[in-house]
Amino acid sequence: MAACVLCRRLPRLRYLPGLRKEFTKAQHMRLKQGDETDDQEGKKGILQHQDASLQGEYRLYYNPSSYHHSVWNSSRCQTDNDEDEQCLPTLAPSFWQQSNRYSVSCSRHLSSSKNTLLDLAFNKGPEPEMPSVSQYHRKPILPDVEVDTRAFHKCRPGYASMTLDLTQRPRPIEWEEALPLLQKVAVLKGSMKPSDVSQFLVGLSRLHPDKMSLVKTDQRFIMLLRYSVEHIRLFTQLQLLEVLQSFVWLDMPSAHTVLGLYESELCCRANQMSLHQLLLVADLWRCIGRQVPQFLQHLYDSVHLYQGVMGVPELVQLLYIMGEGRQCPKDLIHLVEQLLVRNLHILYPEEVGAVCLGLFKSQTSISQRAVTHIVDKAHSLVEDMSDFAMVNVLKFLRFSYLYHSAWLEAMAREVPQRAHRMGVKGLMHVALACSALHYRNDNILMAIAERVPSLVPHCRSKDSCKLLWAFGTLGFLPVQSPSYYPSLIEALRQRKAEFQRYPEHLLTGLLGLAFISQFPEDLIALALSPEFVNLALKYTQLELRKDLFTLDGAVALELPQWTGPRLSCELREEVAEMLWKFAQSDVCQKPEVQEAESALQDLLGGETFVCKRMILPHTRSIDLEVHLDSTGQPIPVNPESHTARSSPESTSSKFPSHQGWGRMNIGVTITEELLAQIINTKNTTEPLTPSSAVKPASLHRVEPDEGGRLFDPGLELTSDLTEALTKPSSLGSDLQDSKDTVKLALQVSSRNHYCYQSQQLLGLHAMKRRQLKLAGYRVVEISHQEWFPMLRKSRAEKLAYLHCKVYSGL
């Protein structure tokens, strides 16, 4: 059977030419003769659109459902260009569109007098408007350090055919030169050809930016847009690209009615475009600032067809577009990773930064091996990177949760040298990456802390709050930089109005401050006010109940004089129940926690004497609670009778009551035989006896960096330790004289509670220990460095270790 091979020549992309300067003879004839019918039609069109004219802006009421986010949401995506989150509206439906109410595949060839689509587009009544930025009276933010986010386009000439260089604006013309073009539009009207429409739009786009508002409020320009829609299907490919590029220079609002129709037309033609044309169109949409998911899907669908010819410019630009579109289709991830690894060695510094930003913004998870290679490449080029590219690598590391020691060591050198010239956004992302990676370096933190106070006028609420969170998480204390925290707190006060739109930011900042025991009462009163709580609970993008609960619990314990607003008991109970259910399915099931609980029960005399619960639910973690009397004897733990002051619901009926039990002392007795067994454990050849509560198979082998040396080779019993073990009730005289019960909160820690390779507790865990002491508990840490190796030891060694932990601190 003969095989038939079909070959198709792909169209080559041509550079967009400038405005054609001369009209043809036939066009001059039409100018002289005019068209009476079209003249009447043109006047009617002008009258219909007179009300649409706005000072400095124009608006045509039309709401294509494929773009149901408003100007408000578009501006958010544009201004927060470096968002960590996807550009999603706060109060509007999901961005991704499932259907389009207006079909643009028919009736586009009809005259404007009969075109029902145009009637829909231009004469539709106003839609209910979303809240605008101005409604919140946002104070303008002064310009920050200028950053060229598209600097990688200058690395290679290959980018020129698939991108628009925003620094190369066409030679501007004056208003006097633009007027004749508008006059010709008024004369030609419906007799304009597609080539005329594209010429006029390209010509008007060259007007000086200072005069652009004159064009956009001119009724003849609105008429030209109307006719451009009527001719949209008749444009050649080149004319369509010319018109779209002219919209960039005309500074068309990203939510403008006409742009939705152009996107639909470009989607219809996507299969006829080359890869470079597809990338160019996507870049033009990015320059306009409009999210176009439907068109981008056509681009992504075509990538597999061109994978054999994709070079570095095509790959990097594709990743840039993916990042700005906040999506990478799953079926492209493997291909993108392959192309990246293959071309990584020839990337320039700015291209590495662009790759990292694209992967970060699109939330694309690639293999750890590929991530490591990318950061290795970045590390080799770090001295030649711009500040923007360097920050992009940190964003990518934050998303990937990869601790790259060589890169972070380089940051300890680079950030202090660069901080004085960096903007607040970049500094915020440096601090946020360090906190996410649990990397505390005082050189980095001090450099940022010294720079930030002078940048407060440039701070968005997002910047201030995330800086507070990052520094609080890393335990940076106010005494280390006296001006740092006060300046950011004042920045929050100045931008209070923004929290109506971004309630999560206020909670983020206040929690960061709570970690270091800083409580600005006016801002806390705002965050816990019924109005703000209701706003936060209605916020659909993030779960804010837990943050409100944590802040409320911290206030109750650390501000005993507080008379301001608090969360309702119902809400506190609801969140506490939610957190406890999660803990039961997560941390309570961890082998190290189960083994500690079981061994403590054996040591103290049964489950009556050990209570596994969240003593302070707002701190989101569990404890093993033990009570001792004044002689050091364990007594039953009754949660209902030992309620923490912060949360009446914190010790609710999640745990069984032990009321009515008498005093018991049936703990493990440390005898000479037991001591002999413990001492000889390291020489025994018998298999270790595991706990009955935990199956050996469920215990994972801990890597060397998770454990310490204290109990690793065997338990070394000194004379002091032996004396402590043989005298469990021999407590200090102060305790013997006390009639109060000693309440212990034993915590099985993990290395994720600490800064990396440090004994510095992270903010939430430091706050928890501080507040446990305020609630009357003694904190006993079962250190991961000691306990994880103990999981492989005998039961007797575990009991001896926990005996020391319970009694050595008393």
N, C-alpha and C positions, 0 to 999 in steps of 0.2 A: 504493500500500500504506500503510495507516494505521500511524502510529507510536504505540507505547504507552509512556508514561513512568510509571515507578513511583517513587513518593515514599515515603520512610520518615522518620518523625519520630524524631529521636535523643532518647534519654532525658536528662532534665536531672538534674544531680547535686544531691542534697539534703545538707544538713549532717547529720552524724551526731548523733542526739539522745542525751540522757543516759539514765540507767537509769530504766526505768518503775518507779514506787515501789510500786504496789499490785498484788496478785494478783487475778485474776478469781474470781468465786464458784465456778466449776467447779474452779479450781486449789485453792481452800481445801477443797473436797470431797475432792479426790484426796489432799490432805495428811492429812485425817482418816481416810479409808478405807484408804489405802495399797494396796499390791499385794503379796500374799504371794509370788507367783512372782518379781516383780521384786526383792523384798527379798532372797530367797535368791540371786538372780543378782548383786545388788549386793555381797553379802557375799563371794561367790565372786570377783568382780572385785577386791575389796579385797585378798583373800588373794593373788591372782595378782600383784598389783603391790606387795606389801609390800617385796619385795627391791629394788625399783627406787628406793626412797626414799633420797635422799642428803642430807647436811647442807648446806643452802643451795642445793641443786640437785637436779634429778631427771633420770633418764635412762631412756628407753624404747628398748630395743634394736631398732632398725630402720634399715635402710640403703638407702633408695631410691637406685637407681643413678644417677638424674639429679643426685644430689648426693653423689658419692662422695668429696668432700673432707671431712676430719674437722673436729671442733671446733678442732683445732690450726690447720688452714688457714683456717677462718673467722676465728679470732682474729687471724691474721696480716693478713687483709684489713682487719679493723676497726682494728687498732692502727696499722698502717702505711697510714693513710688517704691519705697523700700519696705513695704509692709511685711511683717512676719507671717501674717495671716493672709488668706486669700481675700481678694477684694469682694466682700459680700456685703450687701446692704443690711443695715441694722433693723429697719422696720418694714422692709419690702419682702416679697416672696423670694424663693431661691433664684439665683442668677440663671442657672441653666434652663433653657427653654425647651419644652416638649412639642409645641405646636405654634403655628403662625396663623392668626385670624385673617390676615389679609393676604390673599394670593396675589403674587406679582408676576405670575407667568402668563397672564392673559390681559387683553384690552390695552396694552401699553402702546399699541400702534395707532390707537384712535386719536382723533383730534381732541384738543383740550375741552372743547365745548360738550363732548359726549363721553369723555373719559371718566367713568364712575370711580376708578381708582384714584384719580387725581382729586376728584371731589371729596373722597374720603380723606385723602391726605391733607388737603389744604383747607377744607371747610368744616372739618370735624370740630365739634364743640370742645371746650377745654376739659381735660381730664382732671380729676382731683389731684392736686399737687402734693408731693411728699414734702416733709419739713425741709426747709433750706438752711444752709449754713447761717444765713443772716438772722434767722429766727432765734438763734442762740446767742446772737450779739458777740460773735467771736472777735477778739482783739487781733488785729493783723500781726503776723509774725515777721519780724525784720529779716532781710535776706541773710542766709547763713553762708558758710564757705561754699564757693562755686565748685561743683563737681561735674565732670564730663562723664555721664553714665554710658556714653557710646564711644568712648575713646578707642575701643578695640577695632572700630571700623578703619582707623588710620594705620593699622598694622600691615595690611596687605591691600594692593589695588583691586583684588578680586571682589571685595565687598561693594565696590561702586555700582555694579550692575544689579544688585539685589537690595540696596538700601538707599535712603535719601539722606544726603549730607545736610543737616540743618544749619551748618555754619556757612553754607554756600547759597545764600538767598539770591534769587535772580536780581539783576540790576533794577533798582526801584524806579518807578515812574511817578510823576507828580499828578495831582488831582486834575489839572488841566488836560493831561494826556488821557486820563481815564474817562472824562466826560464824553468825548466822541464815541467811545465804545458803548456807553449806556444809551446815547442818542440813537445809535444804529439798532440797538435792541428794541427801542420803542418804535422804530420805523418798520423793521422787518417782522417782528412779532411772529405769528404763526407760519410765516414763509421761511423762517430760518431753517437751514439745513443742519444736520449733526455737526458738520465741520465748522459752521459758523458758531454754534453754541460752544464747542470746545475752544475755539479761538478767543471768543469773548471772555470765557472764564479764565483761561490762561493769562490773557492780557490784564484783566482786572486783578488777578492774584499778584501781579508785580507792583501794585500800588504800594507806596511807602506805608509801613505798619502804622505810623501815627495817623494816617488818613483812612485807614481801613474801615473805621466805624461809619464814615460817610457813605461808603459803598453798601455796607450791610444794612443800612436803614433806608436805602434808596429803593423805591417801588419797582424801578426798572430791573434792578438786580434780582428782586424776588420773582419778577416775571421771567427772568432768564433761568432761574432755578426751576421754575415750573416747566419751561420748555425743555430743559435738560432732562427732566424726568420723562417727558413725552417722547423724547428721542433716545432714551437710554438703550433701547434694544437695537437701535440702528448705528450706534457708535461702533467704530472699528476697535480692535483690541488696543491699539495705540492711543486712540482718542479717549477711550475709557480710562486708561492709566493717566493720561494728561489731565483729565478732569479731576480724578482723585487726588493727584498731586497738587492741583490748584487749590483744592479744599484745604490742604495743609497750610499753604501760604495765606489763604484767606482766613485762617484761624476759625474755621467753622466749629460751633459748639458740638461736642461729641454726641449729644443726644438729639441733634437736629433731625427733623422729620425725613429730609431727603436722603440722609446717609443710610437709613434702613433700607430704602429702595435700591441704593447702589450696592449695598452688601448682597442683597438678594440676586441682583444681576450678576455680580462677580461670582457668587456661588454657582449660578447656572453655567458660567463660562469656565469654571475651574478646570474641568477636564480638558479644555483646549489650551491650557497654559503650560509653559515650561516650568521647571523647578525654580529658576531664577525669577520668573514673573510671579509665581506664587509667593515666593519670599519677599519680593518687592511690594506686592499688594499688602501682605501681612505687615510689613514695616510701615507702609503709609498709614494703615489703620492705627498702628501704634503711635505714629506721630500725631495723628488726629486725637488720639486718646480714647478711642472707642473699643470696647470689648466685642469681638466678633467670633464667638465660639463656633458658629456653623461654618464660616469660611475656613477657620483654622482646622476644622475636622477634615475638610477637603485637602488641605495642605498635608496633614499628617497621613491621610490615606494614600497620598502619592509618593511618600518618602521611600517606601519599599521598591518602587519602580526605578528610583534613581540611586539606590545605595551603592551601586558599583562605580558611579562617577562623582560621588560626593567627596569634595576635598575639605580642607580646614575651614575656609570661609563659609561654605554651605553648612557645615556641621555646627560651627559656633553661632552663626546667625539663627539656625534652627533652634538651638538651645536658648538663645536670647528670646526668640518669639514664644517658645514654650513657657519660659519664665514669666513674660509679660502677660501671657494668657492664663497663667496659673494652672496649667494642666499639661501632663505628658501621658498620652494613652499607654495603657499597660503593654500593648503589643509592640510598642516602639522602644521600651526600656532596654531590652536585651540588645537590640540593634544599636541604639545610641551608646551603650556601654562598650560594645565591640569597636565602634568607630572611634570613641574617645581613647581607648587603650592603644589602638593602632596608630593614632596621630599625636599622642600626648607629647612625644619627644620633640616635636617641631612647633609646639605652641609658644607664642610670645607671652610675656608676663600679663599684659592686659587681657589676652585671650583666656588665660587660665582663670583670671578673675571673673570674666564674663561666663565661662563654663560653670564655675561654682555658683554664681548668682542665679543662673538659669535653672540648675538642679535644685537649688534651695527654694526658689519661688514656685517652681512647679511641683515641689514636694516629691521629687523622684528619688526613690531608694534604689541604689545600685549596690553591688557587692562590696564587702569591706575591703577586699583586695583592690578593687578599682578605686575606692575612696582613698586608700592609702597611697596608691600610685599618684593620684592627682595631687594630694597634699605634699608628697615627696617632691613632685615637680615644682609646686608652688614654693616650697622651702628652698629649692635650688635657685629660685629667681627672686626671692623676697626683697632683696636690696634694690632691685630694679622696678619693683611694683609701685604703682600709685597707692595712695592711702585707700582709695575706693576699692581697688582690686584686693588689697590686703584684707580689708574688712569683709569683702565677699567670701574669701576663703574661711574666715572665722564663722560667718553665717552658715556656710556649708558644714563645717565641723560641728556646729551646734545642732544642726538638723540631724546629722549622722551619728551623733553621740560618740564620736571617735576621739580618744585622747591620743594626740600625736605629740609626743614629748619634744621632738626636735623643733617642730613648728612653734609650740608654746614657749620654748626657751628662746626662740628667735623673737617672739612677741615681747618677751621681757626686755629685750634690747631695743626693738624697733618702736614700740608704742611710746616709751618715755622720750625718745628722740623726736617723734612726730606729733605728739599730743598738742603741742603749742600751736600747730597750724591746722589741726583737724576740726571739723564741725561737730556739733552736738549729736547729730544722728550717727556719725561714725563712732564717736566715743561711746554712745549708748550701746551700739551693737558689740563693741569690744567688751564692755563690761558684762553684757548679757551672755555673750559666749563663754566668758570666764566662769560666770555663775552656773550656767548650764553644764559645763564640764567639771564643775567643782574645783576649779583651778584658782587658787588664791596666790597672787604675786603682789607684794606690797609696792614694788616699783611701778607696776602697771596701775594699780589702784590710786596711788598717790599722784601719779601724773595726770590721771583723769580728774581726781578731786581738786587739784590745783587749777585746772583749766575750766571746769564746768561753771563756777560762779560767774565768770565773765561772759558766759554764753546764755545765761538765763533768759534774756530777751528773745533768743532764737528758739527756745524750748517749746515744743508742742507738749500737751499734757502727756502724750505717750512717752516722749523722751524723759521727762522728769520722773514719771512713775516707774518706768522700767529701770532707770538708773537707781532709784531708791530700792527697788526690789533686788537688783543685782548686788548692790553694796551691802544691803541688810542680810542677804543670803550668805555672803562671804564673811560676815561678821566684822565689817569695817566700822569701828567705833567712832562716835562724834569727836572724841578727844584727838583723834589722829589728824583731823582736818576740820578745825572749828567752824569754818565758813561753808563747808560743803552741804551738810544737811539743812541748815537754816535757809540757804539760798534756794534750794529745790522746794522746800516746804512753802516758801513765799511764792515760788513759781506756780505751785498748785493753787494757791489762793487767787492768784491773778487770772487763772484760766478755769475757774470753777464752772463757767457756763459749758465748757466742752464735755463735762461729765454727764450732761443730759444726753449726749449722743454716744459717748463712750464710757458707760458706767464701770466697765471692767478696769479701766485705767486707775480710777480713784482707789478701788479696792486693792489693786496691785501695789500702788505706792504706799498705802497705809499699812498693809501687811509687812512690806519691807521695813518700814519704820518700827512696827511692833516687834520684829525680830530683835532689834537692838534697844528695845524698851523706850521708844520715842512715841509719844501720843499727842499730836496736835489736836486739842479738844474741839476746836471749831470745825475741822475737817471730819473728825470722827462723828460729831453731831450730825453733819450733813449725810455721811455714809449710812448712819443707822436711823435716819429720819424715815417715817412711814412713806413719804413720797418717793424718796430715793430707793428704798427697799422694794416698793411696788414696781418701780421702773426696772430695777435689776432683775426681779423675778420674771418680768415680761420679756426680758432680753433673751432672744432665742438662739443667738450664735454661741453662747458659752454658758456653762453651768456656774452660776454665781452664788448659789445658796451656800456652798461650802466655804467660800471666801467670807461671806457675811457672817457665818457661824463662827469661823475662826477669829475674826475681828471682834465680834461680840464677846466671846469667851475670854479673849485677852484683856479687853477693857474691864470686864467684871473682876478679874483677879488683880490687875495691876493698877486700876484706878478705883480703889474702894470708896472714894468720896464721890464717884460719878453719879450725877443726877439727871444726865441727859437721856436720850431715847435708847431703848434696847429692843432686840428682836422679841417677837411674841413667843410665849411658851410653846405654842403649837408648832411654830416654825423650828424652834430649837429641837424639840422632840423628833420632828420629822427628819431633820438632817442627821441627828445623832443616830437614829435608827438606820438610816441609809448608810452611814459610815460604818456602823457595827456590822451590818450585813456584808458589806464589802470586806471588812477585816476578817470575818469568819471564813470567807471563801478564799482569802489571799494569805495574809501574814500568819493567821492562826494555823494554817496548814503547813507552814514551813517546818522542815525536820528539826532545825536548830531550836525553834520555839517549842515544838512538841517535846523534844528531849529535855529541855530545861524545865518545862512544866512537870513532866513525869518525875524527873530526878528530885526536884524540890518537894514534890508530894511524898516521895519515899523518905527524904531527909527529915521532913517536918512532921510526918505522921499521917498523911492522907490528903485527899483532895479538899477536905474541909479547910485546910490551912493555906491553900494557894488559890487565888482567884485571878483568872486570866480575863482582863477586861480593859476597856478604855477609861482610865481614871479621869482623864481630861479629854472628852471626845473631840473638842474643838482643835486639839493638836493632831488628830487623825492617825494615831498609832496606839498600840496596845502596851500593857504592862502586866507583869506578874506581881500581884499585890500580896504582901505577907505582913501580918501583924504579930508583934512580940510584946509581952508584958514587961514589967519593970525588972523582972529577974532574967529576962532573955528567953523565956519559954514561949513557944508559938501558941497563939490563940486563934480560934476560928475567925475567918474573915467574913464579915457581914456587910455587903455593899450598902444596904439600905440605911445602916446606922452611921456610915462614915461618908457622908456626901460632901463632895468638894464645894467650896464656896461659890465657884463660878457658875456652875450649871446645875440647877436642882434636878434636871432630868438625867444628869450624866451617870448616875449610878442607879438607874431605874431597874425595872423588873427583867432585864436581860439576863440576870444572874440569879441563881437560887438563893433563897434566904436561909440562914443558919441560926435563926433565933431559937433559944431554948437549950442550945447545946451547953453543956458544962465545960469547965476548964479541963483541957486534955494535954497530956504530955507523952505522946507515943511516938516521938521522932526517933530517928536512928541513933542508937547509943554507940559512941565511939569507944570500942573496947581494944584491949591489947591485941586480940586476934585480928580485928579489922585493920589496926595499924600495921601489923605484920603483913597482912595481905596487900595493903596499899604499897608498903615499902618494897615488897618483893614483886610487884606487878611488872616492873620493867625487865625482870629476869625470867619471868614465867614463859613457858612455851605453850600454855593452854590458850585456846581461842578466847577472845574477849566475849563477855556476856552482854548482849545488847539489851536495851530496855524493851520491856514487853509492850510499851505504848507505841514504839516506832519500829517499823520493819527495817532491817539492815539495808534492804535493796533501795529504800527511799532516800538513803543518805548519799549525797554526791561527794566525790573526792574533791577536796578543796585545793586550789592551786597554791603554790608556795607563798604568793604575795597576799593571800587571804589570812594566813595564819601567822602566829608568832612562834617564839622559841620557848615560851615559859613552860608549857607542859608537853612539848613535842616528843622528846626522846623517852620521857618517863617522868613520873612525879618525884621531884627532889624535895624530900622532907627535911627541913632544918629543925633545930631544937625549938626555935620559936613557933614554927608551924605545928610541930607535934604538941607543944604546950597548948596552942590555940585549939587544936582538935580535941584534946582530952579534957578541956574545960569550956564546954560550949556555953555554960551559964555564968562564966566568970566575967561579968561586964564591969564597965567603969563605975566608979562610985557615984558619979553624977546621975547615971541612968538608974542605978539601984535606988537612989533616993527619990526618983521621979515616980509619980503615980500614973502618969500618962502612958497610954499605949504608943509604942513605936510603930509607925506605919512605914513600911518599906515599899518602894516602887522599883522592882527589878526589871531592867531593860536589856533585852537581847539585841545588841546593836549590830549594825552592818557597816561595811566600809562606805556605803552610800549615805551614812549619817555625817560623814566628815569630809572636809576638803581633801583633795587628792594628796596622798602621801603626807598627811598632816594630822595633828591632834586637835585642829580647829573644828569644832562642831558647826555644821551648817545652820542657817538662821532659824528654821522651824524647830529643829531639835534642841538648839540652845535655848530658845524661848520656852520649850516644853519643860526642860529641866529647871529653869528659873521659876516657872509657875508651879511646878510640883512642890518646890520648896515653900513657895508662898501658901500652898494649900495644905502644908503640914506634913509632907512626905520627905523621907530620906531617899535619895536616888542611889541605887546600886546598879552599876553597869556590869553586865556580863559581856565583856569585850569580845568582838568578833576575832580579834587577833589571838585571844586565848581560848575561846570556846569552840571555834571551828576545828582546831586540831584535837580538842578533847572529844569530839564526836567519834573519833576512832579509838578512843581509850576504853578502859574497862569501866564498869558501873561504879566500882569503888573509887576510882580516880575522879569520876565526875562528882560523886557525893562529897569527896574531900574538898574538891575545888569550890563547889557551891557552899559548903559549910564555911569555908574561909570568907567567901563573899558576903554571906549573911551576917556573920558575927565579927569580922575583923574591923568593921567601921563603927562598931558600937562602943 
